Amino acid sequence: MTLPAQRHGTDPGRELAEPGFWQQPPAHRLAAFARLRAAEGPVFVPEGSGRGHWALVRHAQVQEASRLPKVFASAPGVTTPEPARWVRALFGDSMVNLDGPDHAQLRKIVQRAFTPRLLAAAEEDIHAVAARIVDDVLAEQPDEFVSAVASRLPLEVICNMMGIPEHYRAEIADRVNHASENIGVERGLASRLRMPGRGLRALARMQRMVAGIGRERRKHPTDDLISALVCANVDGQALGARQLGAFFSLLMVAGVETTRNAITHGLSLLTDHPDQRDLLLSDFEKYADGAVDEMIRHSTPIIQFRRTVAAEHTMDGHVFRPGDKVVLYYASANRDEAVFPDPDAFVITRSPNPHLGFGGGGPHFCLGAHLARVEMKALFRELLTRPVGLRAVGLPDLAGSNFDNRVRSLRFAFERP
């Protein structure tokens, strides 16, 4: 059992609670996680305004917690800090913050809405959107990758799939940026007081917008995801206005942000590893699936999710008790030497590659995993196989978030013969 004395003196996990840690270069953070993985059991991370949390940093630890939702609960929230009660009351509970029957019922409604016909249409649309984006890039030759390429693909694909009218989309893109730009980022006092309100207003406007579309689709259904969700009949239930708004916010903030960051890191990785890029280009269809999974493992778009212990449980010699907080550090689990030989290397032929970029399994495994992979593969096929190739210029401008591996910007250029 981990000794209580570990909470005092020099805490191995204290560094993770320091805002400056997340501003350090990636190599510094990865080295710290490697030291924590070498500890005998879960490591305690003290938090200034709270009780602190236990860091799950090994692949096996994250998987075990993910697959025991009755022990490691998502409620009251998976983010740090947890959402306030009034925020949950106002906006409704997101699927990621639910457990048990509530989560199962909501997930069932959403899964039923993703019919084979809708998914087939979405995949066809992904290829068309990817080709159009690269056409625009070649014609306009911008020099910033996130706004010109990486953000556009998931945003357009999700809006098309949901059935969001064109005249709403620019505003939605702006709201998504406002809602997510400071998640997990340390800010000064004035900014902390100002920015939460800005983010919540952005979410509120997005949810009002989609609720209005939902009301219209209940009266006049069309062949899109919003219609399927609000007109569903799963055990006599469909999504209400607040549920639809919460799901849309999750889909836009999580689906757009994670995919755009994986795409951006992917271009940077291929630029930094020309041998892997050449291998991918030698037979794109053969190596593309492995390349996409290795991009996701290496970049790990979501760094961590939080859980609350609901029942006593022993893991690696430590007894977790109800009320304890734990954090699943996917960024560390995806570099676990016990699972991934030479974990810091970028190897598109890595096999097996049981990364946890979409979660550690269990009921909260990412619903959008398949579509995210299809999006990335389609876009890199267009980016890499056109006559004029692209390469990243310089390092990605990282947000320094403790929640996601967010890239604010990345310059890129065209390769000339």
C-alpha positions as CSV (number, residue, x, y, z in Angstrom):
1,M,0.0,0.0,0.0
2,T,1.2,3.5,-0.8
3,L,2.3,5.2,2.5
4,P,0.4,8.4,3.5
5,A,3.8,10.0,4.0
6,Q,4.1,10.2,0.3
7,R,1.8,13.2,0.5
8,H,4.4,15.2,2.5
9,G,8.0,16.4,1.8
10,T,9.1,16.0,-1.8
11,D,6.1,14.7,-3.7
12,P,7.1,13.0,-7.0
13,G,3.9,14.3,-8.6
14,R,4.1,17.9,-7.4
15,E,5.5,19.0,-10.7
16,L,2.3,18.1,-12.5
17,A,0.3,20.6,-10.4
18,E,2.6,23.5,-11.3
19,P,1.3,25.6,-14.2
20,G,4.8,26.2,-15.5
21,F,5.2,22.5,-16.0
22,W,2.8,22.6,-18.9
23,Q,4.6,25.5,-20.5
24,Q,7.8,23.4,-20.7
25,P,9.0,21.8,-24.0
26,P,7.3,18.4,-24.7
27,A,10.6,16.5,-23.9
28,H,10.6,17.9,-20.4
29,R,7.1,16.8,-19.7
30,L,7.7,13.3,-21.2
31,A,10.8,12.8,-19.0
32,A,8.7,13.7,-15.9
33,F,6.0,11.2,-16.9
34,A,8.8,8.5,-17.4
35,R,10.0,9.1,-13.8
36,L,6.4,8.8,-12.5
37,R,5.9,5.5,-14.4
38,A,9.0,4.2,-12.6
39,A,7.4,4.7,-9.2
40,E,6.1,1.7,-7.4
41,G,2.4,2.7,-7.5
42,P,0.1,5.6,-8.2
43,V,1.6,8.9,-7.3
44,F,-0.2,11.7,-5.4
45,V,-0.4,15.1,-7.0
46,P,-1.2,17.9,-4.5
47,E,-3.4,20.7,-5.7
48,G,-3.3,24.1,-4.2
49,S,-7.1,24.7,-3.7
50,G,-8.2,21.1,-3.2
51,R,-7.3,17.6,-1.9
52,G,-5.2,16.7,-5.0
53,H,-5.4,13.6,-7.1
54,W,-3.7,10.3,-7.8
55,A,-1.9,10.2,-11.1
56,L,-2.5,7.0,-13.2
57,V,0.4,7.1,-15.7
58,R,1.0,3.6,-16.8
59,H,-0.9,2.0,-19.8
60,A,-2.2,-0.8,-17.6
61,Q,-3.4,1.6,-14.9
62,V,-5.3,3.8,-17.4
63,Q,-6.9,0.8,-19.0
64,E,-8.0,-0.7,-15.7
65,A,-9.6,2.5,-14.5
66,S,-11.3,3.0,-17.9
67,R,-12.9,-0.4,-17.8
68,L,-14.2,-0.2,-14.2
69,P,-16.7,2.7,-14.5
70,K,-18.5,1.6,-11.3
71,V,-15.3,2.2,-9.4
72,F,-13.8,5.1,-11.3
73,A,-16.8,7.3,-12.1
74,S,-16.9,10.1,-14.6
75,A,-19.4,12.1,-12.6
76,P,-19.4,14.9,-11.5
77,G,-16.9,15.7,-14.3
78,V,-13.9,14.6,-16.2
79,T,-12.2,18.0,-16.6
80,T,-10.0,19.9,-14.2
81,P,-11.5,21.7,-12.5
82,E,-14.8,19.8,-12.4
83,P,-17.8,21.7,-13.8
84,A,-19.7,23.7,-11.2
85,R,-23.2,22.5,-10.3
86,W,-24.8,25.6,-11.7
87,V,-23.0,25.1,-15.0
88,R,-24.3,21.5,-15.2
89,A,-27.8,22.7,-14.3
90,L,-27.7,25.4,-17.0
91,F,-26.1,23.4,-19.8
92,G,-27.0,19.9,-19.0
93,D,-24.6,17.0,-18.4
94,S,-22.3,16.1,-21.3
95,M,-22.1,12.4,-22.1
96,V,-18.5,12.2,-20.9
97,N,-19.6,13.3,-17.4
98,L,-22.3,10.6,-17.1
99,D,-22.3,7.1,-15.7
100,G,-24.4,4.0,-15.5
101,P,-27.9,3.9,-17.0
102,D,-28.0,7.7,-17.8
103,H,-24.8,7.3,-19.9
104,A,-25.9,4.0,-21.4
105,Q,-29.3,5.4,-22.5
106,L,-27.8,8.6,-24.0
107,R,-25.1,6.7,-25.8
108,K,-27.6,4.2,-27.2
109,I,-29.7,7.0,-28.7
110,V,-26.6,8.5,-30.3
111,Q,-25.3,5.2,-31.6
112,R,-28.7,4.4,-33.1
113,A,-28.7,7.7,-34.9
114,F,-25.4,6.9,-36.6
115,T,-27.0,4.6,-39.1
116,P,-25.0,2.7,-41.8
117,R,-26.5,5.1,-44.4
118,L,-25.5,8.2,-42.4
119,L,-21.9,6.9,-41.9
120,A,-21.5,5.9,-45.5
121,A,-22.6,9.4,-46.6
122,A,-20.3,11.0,-44.0
123,E,-17.3,9.0,-45.3
124,E,-18.1,10.0,-48.9
125,D,-18.3,13.6,-47.7
126,I,-15.0,13.4,-45.9
127,H,-13.1,12.6,-49.1
128,A,-14.9,15.4,-51.0
129,V,-14.1,18.0,-48.2
130,A,-10.5,16.9,-48.0
131,A,-10.0,17.3,-51.7
132,R,-11.7,20.7,-51.7
133,I,-9.5,22.0,-48.8
134,V,-6.3,20.9,-50.6
135,D,-7.6,22.5,-53.8
136,D,-8.0,25.8,-52.0
137,V,-4.6,25.5,-50.3
138,L,-2.9,25.0,-53.7
139,A,-4.8,27.9,-55.2
140,E,-4.4,30.4,-52.4
141,Q,-1.1,29.2,-50.9
142,P,-1.6,30.2,-47.3
143,D,1.2,29.8,-44.8
144,E,-0.6,28.8,-41.5
145,F,-1.8,25.2,-41.3
146,V,-4.2,25.1,-38.4
147,S,-6.7,27.7,-39.8
148,A,-6.2,26.9,-43.5
149,V,-6.3,23.1,-43.3
150,A,-6.5,21.3,-39.9
151,S,-9.5,23.1,-38.5
152,R,-11.5,23.2,-41.6
153,L,-11.8,19.5,-42.2
154,P,-13.4,18.3,-38.9
155,L,-15.6,21.4,-38.7
156,E,-17.0,21.1,-42.2
157,V,-17.5,17.3,-41.9
158,I,-19.3,17.6,-38.5
159,C,-21.5,20.5,-39.7
160,N,-22.4,18.6,-42.9
161,M,-23.2,15.5,-40.9
162,M,-25.3,17.3,-38.3
163,G,-27.1,19.3,-41.0
164,I,-26.0,22.8,-39.8
165,P,-27.0,25.5,-42.4
166,E,-24.1,27.3,-44.0
167,H,-25.0,30.7,-42.6
168,Y,-24.4,29.4,-39.0
169,R,-21.0,27.9,-39.6
170,A,-18.6,30.9,-39.4
171,E,-20.2,31.8,-36.0
172,I,-20.0,28.2,-34.8
173,A,-16.3,28.1,-35.7
174,D,-15.8,31.3,-33.7
175,R,-17.8,29.9,-30.7
176,V,-15.8,26.7,-30.7
177,N,-12.5,28.7,-30.5
178,H,-13.8,30.9,-27.7
179,A,-15.2,27.9,-25.8
180,S,-11.9,25.9,-25.9
181,E,-9.1,28.4,-26.2
182,N,-8.2,28.5,-22.5
183,I,-9.1,25.0,-21.3
184,G,-6.3,23.8,-19.1
185,V,-4.2,27.0,-19.7
186,E,-2.8,29.0,-16.8
187,R,-3.8,32.7,-17.0
188,G,-3.5,35.8,-15.0
189,L,-6.2,36.9,-12.5
190,A,-7.9,39.4,-14.8
191,S,-8.0,36.8,-17.6
192,R,-9.3,34.1,-15.3
193,L,-12.2,36.4,-14.2
194,R,-13.0,37.4,-17.8
195,M,-12.4,34.3,-19.9
196,P,-14.7,31.7,-18.2
197,G,-17.7,34.0,-18.9
198,R,-16.6,34.3,-22.5
199,G,-16.3,30.6,-22.9
200,L,-19.6,29.9,-21.3
201,R,-21.4,32.5,-23.4
202,A,-19.9,30.8,-26.5
203,L,-21.3,27.5,-25.3
204,A,-24.7,29.0,-24.5
205,R,-25.0,30.6,-28.0
206,M,-24.0,27.3,-29.7
207,Q,-26.5,25.4,-27.7
208,R,-29.3,27.9,-28.4
209,M,-28.5,27.7,-32.0
210,V,-28.6,24.0,-32.3
211,A,-31.8,23.8,-30.1
212,G,-33.5,26.0,-32.6
213,I,-32.4,23.8,-35.5
214,G,-33.6,20.8,-33.4
215,R,-37.1,22.3,-33.0
216,E,-37.3,22.8,-36.7
217,R,-36.2,19.3,-37.5
218,R,-38.8,17.7,-35.2
219,K,-41.4,19.4,-37.4
220,H,-39.7,18.9,-40.7
221,P,-37.0,16.1,-40.5
222,T,-34.3,15.9,-43.1
223,D,-31.6,13.3,-43.8
224,D,-29.1,14.5,-41.2
225,L,-27.8,13.6,-37.7
226,I,-29.8,16.3,-35.8
227,S,-33.1,14.9,-37.3
228,A,-32.0,11.4,-36.4
229,L,-31.3,12.5,-32.8
230,V,-34.4,14.5,-32.1
231,C,-36.7,12.1,-33.9
232,A,-35.2,8.9,-32.5
233,N,-37.3,6.4,-30.6
234,V,-35.0,4.4,-28.4
235,D,-37.1,2.9,-25.6
236,G,-39.5,5.8,-26.3
237,Q,-36.8,8.5,-26.0
238,A,-35.1,11.0,-28.2
239,L,-32.7,13.8,-27.3
240,G,-34.3,16.8,-25.7
241,A,-33.1,20.4,-26.3
242,R,-30.6,20.4,-23.5
243,Q,-29.3,16.9,-24.3
244,L,-28.9,17.9,-28.0
245,G,-27.1,21.1,-27.0
246,A,-24.7,19.3,-24.7
247,F,-24.0,16.6,-27.3
248,F,-23.4,19.2,-30.0
249,S,-21.0,21.1,-27.8
250,L,-19.1,17.9,-27.0
251,L,-19.0,17.0,-30.7
252,M,-17.8,20.4,-31.8
253,V,-15.3,21.1,-29.1
254,A,-14.0,17.6,-28.7
255,G,-14.5,16.3,-32.2
256,V,-13.1,19.4,-34.0
257,E,-10.3,20.2,-31.5
258,T,-8.9,16.7,-31.1
259,T,-8.9,15.9,-34.8
260,R,-7.4,19.3,-35.8
261,N,-4.6,18.8,-33.3
262,A,-3.9,15.3,-34.4
263,I,-3.7,16.4,-38.0
264,T,-1.4,19.3,-37.2
265,H,0.9,17.2,-35.1
266,G,0.8,14.7,-38.0
267,L,2.2,17.1,-40.5
268,S,4.9,18.2,-38.1
269,L,5.9,14.6,-37.4
270,L,6.1,13.6,-41.0
271,T,8.3,16.7,-41.7
272,D,10.6,15.9,-38.8
273,H,10.8,12.2,-39.9
274,P,11.4,12.2,-43.6
275,D,12.2,8.5,-43.6
276,Q,8.7,7.7,-42.3
277,R,7.2,10.2,-44.8
278,D,9.0,8.5,-47.6
279,L,7.9,5.1,-46.4
280,L,4.3,6.3,-46.3
281,L,4.5,7.7,-49.8
282,S,6.0,4.5,-51.1
283,D,2.6,2.7,-50.6
284,F,0.1,5.0,-49.1
285,E,-2.8,2.5,-48.8
286,K,-0.5,0.0,-47.2
287,Y,0.9,2.3,-44.5
288,A,-1.7,5.0,-44.0
289,D,-3.7,3.3,-41.2
290,G,-0.6,2.6,-39.2
291,A,0.6,6.1,-39.8
292,V,-2.7,7.6,-38.5
293,D,-2.6,5.5,-35.4
294,E,1.0,6.4,-34.7
295,M,0.3,10.1,-35.1
296,I,-2.5,9.8,-32.6
297,R,-0.3,7.8,-30.1
298,H,2.7,10.1,-30.5
299,S,0.7,13.4,-30.1
300,T,-2.1,12.1,-27.8
301,P,-4.6,15.0,-28.4
302,I,-6.3,14.6,-25.0
303,I,-3.7,14.6,-22.3
304,Q,-5.9,13.6,-19.4
305,F,-9.4,12.9,-18.0
306,R,-10.4,12.9,-14.4
307,R,-12.3,10.3,-12.4
308,T,-13.9,10.1,-8.9
309,V,-13.5,6.9,-7.0
310,A,-17.0,5.5,-6.1
311,A,-16.0,2.2,-4.5
312,E,-12.9,0.9,-2.7
313,H,-10.4,-0.6,-5.1
314,T,-6.7,-1.8,-4.9
315,M,-4.4,-1.1,-7.8
316,D,-0.6,-1.6,-7.9
317,G,-0.6,-1.9,-4.1
318,H,-2.5,1.2,-3.4
319,V,-6.0,1.3,-1.9
320,F,-8.3,3.9,-3.5
321,R,-11.2,4.9,-1.3
322,P,-14.6,6.5,-2.2
323,G,-14.2,10.2,-2.8
324,D,-10.6,10.0,-4.0
325,K,-9.8,11.8,-7.2
326,V,-7.7,10.2,-9.9
327,V,-6.5,11.4,-13.3
328,L,-5.9,9.2,-16.3
329,Y,-2.8,10.6,-18.0
330,Y,-3.2,9.3,-21.6
331,A,-0.1,11.2,-22.6
332,S,2.0,9.1,-20.3
333,A,0.2,5.8,-21.0
334,N,0.9,6.2,-24.7
335,R,4.7,6.4,-23.9
336,D,4.8,3.4,-21.6
337,E,8.0,1.5,-22.2
338,A,6.3,-1.7,-21.0
339,V,3.9,-1.5,-24.0
340,F,5.7,0.6,-26.7
341,P,9.3,-0.3,-27.4
342,D,11.3,2.9,-28.0
343,P,8.2,4.9,-27.1
344,D,9.5,8.4,-28.1
345,A,10.2,7.2,-31.7
346,F,7.7,7.9,-34.5
347,V,7.3,4.6,-36.3
348,I,4.4,4.2,-38.7
349,T,4.8,0.4,-38.9
350,R,4.6,0.1,-35.1
351,S,2.6,-3.1,-34.5
352,P,0.8,-3.8,-32.3
353,N,-0.1,-0.2,-31.4
354,P,-2.7,-0.4,-28.6
355,H,-2.6,3.4,-28.0
356,L,-5.1,5.0,-25.7
357,G,-5.7,8.1,-27.9
358,F,-9.4,7.4,-28.0
359,G,-9.6,6.3,-24.4
360,G,-8.7,3.2,-22.4
361,G,-11.7,1.2,-23.5
362,G,-14.9,0.7,-21.5
363,P,-18.2,2.6,-21.9
364,H,-16.5,5.9,-22.6
365,F,-14.4,4.8,-25.6
366,C,-14.6,7.6,-28.2
367,L,-17.7,7.4,-30.4
368,G,-15.9,9.3,-33.2
369,A,-12.8,7.2,-33.4
370,H,-13.7,5.7,-36.8
371,L,-14.6,9.0,-38.4
372,A,-11.5,10.7,-37.0
373,R,-9.3,8.0,-38.6
374,V,-11.1,8.3,-41.9
375,E,-10.7,12.1,-41.8
376,M,-7.0,12.0,-41.1
377,K,-6.3,9.3,-43.8
378,A,-8.3,11.2,-46.4
379,L,-6.6,14.5,-45.7
380,F,-3.1,13.1,-45.7
381,R,-3.8,11.3,-48.9
382,E,-4.6,14.6,-50.5
383,L,-1.8,16.5,-48.9
384,L,1.0,14.0,-49.7
385,T,0.0,12.6,-53.1
386,R,-0.5,15.9,-55.0
387,P,2.3,17.0,-57.3
388,V,3.3,19.8,-54.9
389,G,4.0,18.5,-51.4
390,L,3.8,20.3,-48.1
391,R,6.0,20.5,-45.1
392,A,5.9,22.1,-41.7
393,V,8.1,25.1,-41.0
394,G,9.4,25.4,-37.5
395,L,7.8,24.0,-34.4
396,P,4.1,24.0,-33.6
397,D,3.0,26.8,-31.3
398,L,1.6,24.8,-28.4
399,A,-1.1,26.3,-26.1
400,G,0.6,24.9,-22.9
401,S,-2.6,23.2,-21.8
402,N,-2.8,20.5,-19.1
403,F,-5.9,19.1,-20.8
404,D,-5.2,18.7,-24.5
405,N,-2.1,18.8,-26.8
406,R,-3.5,21.9,-28.5
407,V,-1.7,23.7,-31.4
408,R,-2.4,27.3,-31.8
409,S,-0.6,27.6,-35.1
410,L,1.9,25.9,-37.4
411,R,3.6,27.5,-40.4
412,F,3.9,25.4,-43.5
413,A,5.3,25.7,-47.0
414,F,5.2,24.1,-50.3
415,E,8.0,21.8,-51.4
416,R,9.4,22.9,-54.7
417,P,11.1,20.5,-57.2
